Amino acid sequence: MKKLDTIKKSFSSGFEAQIILRHHFVKKFMGIIVDFGGSDPQKLAGGAHFLEHKLFAKKHGDISHRFEELGANTNAFTSYNETMYFANFIDHSLQVTNLLFELVGTTYFTKENVQKEAEIIAQELAMYQEDPNWELQHQVLEMMFPQTNLALDLTGTQQSLSEMTPQILQEIYEEHYFAGNMKFVACGGFTKAEVREILEEVDKLQKKYLRPQSRPLPQIKPAISKEETQLEIPAEVISARVCIGIKLPDFKLFDSSNELMETIVEAYLEQNLGLMSKGFEKFQKDKLLNSPLAIKVNYTREGNFALISGMSPKPEELIEEIKKLIFNGKGDQALFEIQKKEYIAEMKRKLDQIEELAIESAEMMLEKEDLLKLVQRFGNLSFNDFANYYNEIVDKVEIFSAIMR
């Protein structure tokens, strides 16, 4: 993969900016990412997500309408580790930059608009909770990470939503939204002159809107798992559903890159349990599985984990077979070479997807990693190193499971 044409700038406040030039692209993207997400400790569960919604409210109305007047589309998301606000546009780069900083740099919380938003999010949460997979996965997360936000939905709980106030939202905002905890990213066909103008504007705006504060996030003590490792949930479902949770150790024990370790664990699990695996073939032959397993690995400040879920007519047998493959499954060198090619191809595709490239790059900024170096490291990884990394990690895991039927 060719090196990206990237301009970076750091400011004395702790704020950082990065512009990725994708020449010949008409579409442009800008975003500000905050190193604060839904699973982080906060005054009330769901505070990060609630804040993401309410920052669009300003004294004179929803700020997204002002983006629209410039022909720009704006949006935001909250994940386990971060919150990001962004806009897609073609023209008016400086005006969009100004609106983006006003979006994240000013608040307007009232009793009325907070209460109204709480009701909207409560309806959203109730919809999620009707999904059997949501219930199953969160019960497993509760066993692995009790009394943490990982065990809850990113939107919080019905109780936390009812307790939200303008004062609490402001406290959460002031604790996490400061210069050293935020990064700016832009991506698209900017000219050299536009880059200079944007960076000059970013400098002025970060001074105007962001507190020049830089401090590390508080250290989080690892959650102590529940003694209970298996759970059965009664429910009216056509076929039994299973979820296996793997509580993973701190990836930094093995390598400086969380992203690389996450990729390795997910790739190894796919080799043994995924659609192309011998494990899946055996599950089908033994009639243990109704459909392919869903496999997802995540790293968060609260802890790292993998969730493996599916539907089975023989749930206990399936869980035992999956456990065997987690600990004793053999990697497949030929499949590993295919996975590496697919991974590199996916990253190359992202180079032509302005929004995906920018968001991925912003997340790498928070991790103090380089996207292309990550791709190169995985692409150059030998099969032996791949297997050794996984085996070292799996030696330190805990396994949890739940059946819904």
N, C-alpha and C positions, 0 to 999 in steps of 0.2 A: 504493500500500500504506500502511495506517495505521501510525503509529509504535507500536512495541512499548512496553508499560508495563514498564520495566526499572529495577531498583535496583542501583547499583554501589557497591562499597566497596573502597578500597585500604588496605593495612596497611603499617606502617613496615618490616616484614620484606621487603617486595617482593611479598608475596602479594596476589592480587586476587580479588574475588568478584563475581558477577553473578547476580541473580535475575530471571527473566523471568516476569511474571504473565500467565497465560492463564486469565482468570476463567471460571467455569462448567465447568472441566475437573476431573474427579475424579482422574484419573491424575496422578502427579507424577514428576519425574525429578531426579536429582542426579548430578553427576560432577566428577571432578578430572582435568584434562588436564595433561600434562607436555610441555614443549617439548623433546622428545627422541624420535627415531624410529629406525626400522631402517636408514635409509641414512646416518645420522650416524656420524662416526668414533667408534669405541668399542674397548675393550680386546680383545674378541673379536667377530667377526661374529656377528650374531644375538643379541647381548647384550640389546638393548632388548626383544625379543620373549620371550626366556628369562625376563627379570626380570618382565615382565608376568604370565607364568604363575606364577612362584614367589612373588610377593607375596601370593597367596591362601593360602599355607601359613603357618600360625602354630603356636606351641608346642602349643596345645590343639586343633589340627585345622584343617580348611579353613574359612576365615572366611565363605565363601558360605553355609554352613549356618546361621550366626547371622543373616544377612540373611533367609533363608527363614523363620526363626522369627518374623520381623516381617511376613511376607507380602510381602517384597520380592524381586525378581529382580536379581541382580548379574552384571555381565559386564565385559569389557575388550577393547581392540583395540590393535594396533600398526600404524601406517602409516609411510610414508617419513619424515614430519616430526614425528610426535607419538605419545604413548601416552596412552590414556584409560581410566579406571576409572569405572564408573557403576552406578546402581541405578534401577529402576522400582518404584514403590510407590504406595500410597494413603494409609496412615496412618503414624504414628510417625516424623514428620519428623526430630525431634532425635536419636532413636536411630539412624536411618539415617545422619544426618550424622556421628555419632560413629564408626560402623562404617566409613564411607568414609575418614575420616582415619586410623583404625587400620590399614585396609588399605594405604594408601600410605605411612604414617608409621612402620611397624615391619617388621622383616625377621626371618625365621627360616630360614636356609639351613644345611643339614647335608649331609655327604658323601652320605648315603643318598638324601635327597629330590632333590638336584641330579642325581645319577646316574640315578635313576629318570625324572626329567623329561627328561633328555638322550635317553634311549632312546625316550620317547614322541614327542618332537619330531623325532628322527631318522626315525622311521616316517612322520611327517607329511611331512617333506621328501622322502623317497623316493617317496611317492605323487605329490607335485607334479612330481618329475623324470621321471615316466613319461609326462607330458603333452607331446606334441610341441610345442605352442604355448609351453609354459614354456621348453623348450630353445631354441627359435627366438628368442624375445624376449630371453632372457638372453645369448645369443651376440651379439645386436645391441647390447645394453647394455654388454657387455664391450668391444666395439670403441669405443663412445662414451666410456665411463667406466672404463677399465682400472684394476685394482687399487683399486677403491672398493667400498663396500657396495652401490652401485646395481647393480653387475654380479652380485650374489648374491641369493639369496632372502632375504626378511626374517627367516626362521628361522635363517639362517647357512649353514654347510657341515657335512658329516659330521665333518670334522676339528675345526672350532671347537666343535661340540657335545661331542665327546669330550674336549676340553681344558678345558671349563667346570668351575670349582670354586666352593665357597662364598666363598672369598676374592676371586676375580675378580668374582663377582656383587655382592658388597658394595662393591667398589671402583667398579663401574659405577653402583651405586645412589647412593653418596655423591657422585659427581662430577656427577650430573644431577638428583637428587631433593632440591631445596632450595627454600625459599619463593619466591624470585624467579623460579624456572623453572616454576612451577605456578600454575594458575588453578582456581577453583571456580565451577561453574555449576549453577543450579537452575531448573526450569521447571515451571509447573503452576498449579493454582488455590489458591495460598497466600493466606491472609488477611494483612492488614497486621500483625496481632499475630504471626503465624507468621514473617513476614519479619524482624521485629525480633529474635525469639527465635533464628532460624537464624543471622542475622549475628552476634549476640552469641556464639553457640556456635562459629561458624566462627573468630571472633577467638581464643577460648580454645584451640580445638583446633589452629590453625596455630601458636600459641605452644608448645603442648605437644609436637606431633609433628614440626614442620618446622624445620630449621635456618634462622635468620634471615640468610640469605646471598643476595646478589643480585649476579650477575656475568654479563657477556655471554658467549655461547657463543664458542668459539675460531673465528677466521676460517679458512675452508676455501679452500685454493688450488684453482682450477679444474683439473679433470682434463684432461690432455693426451690427445687421442684417438689411437688407433692409426693408423698409416699405412694399414693395410688397411681398405678401405671396403666390400668385397663379400666374401661368404662363401657357400660351398655346403656343406650338411650332408647326408651320405648317411643315408637312413633308409627304413624300409619303410612308406610312406604311400600311400594309394590315389591321392590327387591332390597335386600339388606345393603346398607352403605357402610363403608369402612374408611377410617382415616388413621394413618400411622404418622406420628410425629417423631422426628429425630431432633433431639436437642443437641446442637453442635457446639463445640468449644470455641473459644476466641480464636479467630483466624490469624490474628497477629502472632500467635504462638508458633506459627509455621511459615509465615511469609508477611512481608509488609503490605501486600495487596489483598484487601478484602474481596475485590472484584475477581481476581484470578482464582482465589480459593473457592468462591461461590460457583464460578464457572466449572471448576474441576469437579466439585462434589456433584453438581447437577448433571454433568456429562457422564460421570461414573454411574450414577443412579439410572440414567437413561440407558446406558449400555446393558444393565442387568434387569431393568424393569420396564423399559420403554417399548414402543411399538415394534422396533426392529430387533429386540433382544430375544435370546433363547428362553429367558424367564417368562416373557409374555407368551411365547409359543407353548411353553409347558402349562401356563395358567389356562390357556384356551383348550389344550388337549385334555386337561384334568377337570374342565368345566368349573373353574374357580372364579372366573371373571366374565362379566357381561360386556365390558367395553374397555378400551385402553385406560391405564392409570393416569391420573393427573399428578405431575411431579413439579414441585416448586421449591427453590432454596432461597432463603433471605438472610441477609446480615443486618442487624440493627444494634444500636447502642445498648438496648435492653438484653440482647442475646441473639445468637444465630440459630436458625432452625430450618428443617425441611418438612414439608407436608406431602404425603402421598395418599391419594384418595381414589376410590372407585366403588363399583357396585358388584356384589358377589352373592351367589346362592349358598356359598359355603364360607362365610366370613372368617370364622376362626382358623380354618385351614389356610385361607389366603394370607391372613396376617402372619401366621407362622412361616409360610414359604417366603414372604417378603422379608421378614427378619433374617432368615438364613442368607438371603441374597445380599442384604445390607452388609452383613458381617463377612460373608464368605464368598460372595460373588466374584467371579474372575473377569477382569477387564478383557476387552477384545481389541487387539492392536489394529486390525483392519478397520473396524468400526470407528476407532479413535481417529484414524487418518481421515475418514469421511467427516467426522464431527468437526475436525479442525478446518477442513475446506469449507464446510457449511458456515462455520463461525466467521471465517474471513470473508466469505461471500456476503453474509448478512451485514457485516461492518462496511463493506464496500458499497452495498446498497444504501446504507445510511448516509454516505457522503453526498448522495443526490437527494436526500430527504432533509431539507433545511431544518425543520422543526425537531426531528428526531436527533439529528447530529448535534444541534445546539443544546438540547436538554441533556443528552448523554455527556457532552463536554462540560456542562455546568455541574453535573453530579460528580464528574471526575475532579473538577476544581475543588469541591468540598473535600474529596478524598485525598487531595494533593497527588493525584495520579495523572498520567498522560494516556489518552485513549489509544493512540497509535502504538505506544509502547506496550500497552496491555495486549493489544491484538498480536503484536510481534512475539510477546512472551508466550502466549498460548499457542501460536502457530509454530514456534520453535521448540515447544515442550516435547521431550522424548516420552515414549510410552512408559518406560521404567520410572521416570520422575513423576509422571501423571499418576501411576499406580501407587508409588511410594507416598506422595502427598495424601492421597485418599486414605490409604491404610493408616497413616499417622493420625489423621483426623478421626477416623471411625473408631480408633482405639479409645477415644475419650468421649464417646457419645452416650446418651441415654435414650431409650426407646419408650414411646407411649402409644396407646391405641384406643380407639373407640369404635363401637359398632352401633348403628342405628337400625332398628327393625321393629 
